[in-house]
Every structure is written in structure tokens, then in C-alpha cells.
Amino acid sequence: MSEVLFYDQVDDDSLKSAAVASRYRGKWVFCRKQAGNPYQIPGGPRQDGENIEQTARRELYEETGAARFRLVPVCVYGVRDGSGGERFGMLYYAEIQEFFSLPGAEGEKVGFFDGVPGELAFPEVQPELLRKAAEAAET
């Protein structure tokens, strides 16, 4: 079982990934890598030489085709696994204004939802990230 914890900051080198809870025209944006896979919040691992915001921007573009968006940092999140190990990432919130066509591999899909979709990757983690981002978007 995974536990999600939120922090104001951690050492930059500890940030291994970025997640971008995004809205487009009032709907939450989720993506999936291939048809039949569960939906997930756009995001992914940090690449060598990237700062964490570059990771967030790249992942949002690659996974959704977002062309124009406003990106706001929310907080650091940690996912603690059953053994007590914790992996850190940065959570962002984005308001997407416009999309390019999807740049990724055939079979990728972007979905727009009022809430969390039924088929969700990482169901212990992603609803918590979405909740935290929604709180930040309201302020």
C-alpha cells in the first residue's frame, strides 16, 4: 500500500518526477499510454539536465499535446511504499488553453473528466494528487 505525503520543499536533487494535474474548459485532463491502459495524470520522470519545471512542461506536451498552458507549482509530493522507502516528485497545476495534435505513439488517448476516471493508474496516489491540485487551483 502506498501513502502520499505533501511537503513545501525538498532538496532539488531528490525530485525524480513531475505530475501535472490539468484542466481544459473546466474538465480534468487525463491520458493513457495505449488503448486499454488505465488513465493517469500527465507526468513522468526527470531527464538528465532538466530542471523539474522543464520536466513538467515536456511531459504535459508529450502526453497531451498541450500547446498553450499556464503552469503553476503546487507542492512536493512523496510516495512512500510499504517498505518505508519514499520517492519525491513535484506536483503542478495547469490550465490548458490550446492543444496541438497528439505527438505520441498511435494508441495514446487524452480524456476529459469532471472527476477521477474509473480506470485509473496508481489509484492510491493519483486521486490524492488531484485533490491537492484542486485545492491549490481554488486559491
Secondary structure, DSSP 8 states (H G I E B T S, - for coil): --EEEEES---GGGEEEEEEEEEETTEEEEEESSTTS-BB-SEEE--TT--HHHHHHHHHHHHH-EEEEEEEEEEEEEEE-TTS-EEEEEEEEEEEEEE----S-TT-EEEEESS--SSBSSTTTHHHHHHHHHHHHH-
